[in-house]
Amino acid sequence: MEILKTLKSNKLGATAIEYGLLAAIIALGITTILSSYGSTINDTFVTVGTTIDAVRD
């Protein structure tokens, strides 16, 4: 019975799990955003590189 009271009053484990879930959701969001804009960023660098090559020639 004493173990159940201790577990019920222990809030550190729940807080750690909440922070872990929050970090996972943020990481998932960042990954999703970067993967969706990855090709756009790549196209921009290719365009800049092509323009620099054209000016240099």
VMD Tcl script that draws the C-alpha trace (Angstrom):
set ca {
  {0.00 0.00 0.00}
  {2.87 2.35 0.80}
  {4.35 1.80 -2.67}
  {1.10 2.92 -4.30}
  {1.06 6.10 -2.22}
  {4.64 6.82 -3.21}
  {3.95 6.28 -6.90}
  {0.82 8.42 -6.76}
  {2.66 11.33 -5.13}
  {5.71 11.06 -7.42}
  {5.27 13.74 -10.10}
  {8.82 13.69 -11.49}
  {8.22 10.65 -13.67}
  {5.11 12.16 -15.24}
  {6.89 15.46 -15.86}
  {9.81 13.69 -17.54}
  {7.42 11.80 -19.81}
  {5.59 15.02 -20.70}
  {8.85 16.77 -21.57}
  {9.93 13.76 -23.62}
  {6.67 13.78 -25.57}
  {6.94 17.52 -26.13}
  {10.50 17.16 -27.43}
  {9.41 14.34 -29.75}
  {6.53 16.41 -31.15}
  {8.81 19.41 -31.74}
  {11.41 17.20 -33.45}
  {8.72 15.67 -35.65}
  {7.47 19.13 -36.61}
  {10.95 20.36 -37.49}
  {11.64 17.24 -39.53}
  {8.37 17.62 -41.42}
  {9.00 21.29 -42.20}
  {12.57 20.71 -43.32}
  {11.65 17.76 -45.50}
  {8.85 19.68 -47.20}
  {11.08 22.68 -47.94}
  {14.20 20.66 -48.71}
  {13.67 20.52 -52.46}
  {12.84 24.25 -52.58}
  {16.06 25.10 -50.76}
  {18.02 22.81 -53.07}
  {16.47 24.44 -56.15}
  {17.46 27.87 -54.82}
  {21.08 26.82 -54.36}
  {21.16 25.29 -57.84}
  {19.77 28.51 -59.33}
  {22.32 30.64 -57.48}
  {25.16 28.35 -58.56}
  {24.03 28.40 -62.18}
  {23.79 32.20 -62.14}
  {27.26 32.53 -60.63}
  {28.66 30.17 -63.28}
  {26.98 32.18 -66.06}
  {28.35 35.49 -64.76}
  {31.84 34.05 -64.26}
  {32.03 32.76 -67.86}
}
mol new
graphics top color blue
foreach p $ca { graphics top sphere $p radius 0.5 }
foreach p [lrange $ca 0 end-1] q [lrange $ca 1 end] { graphics top cylinder $p $q radius 0.2 }
display resetview
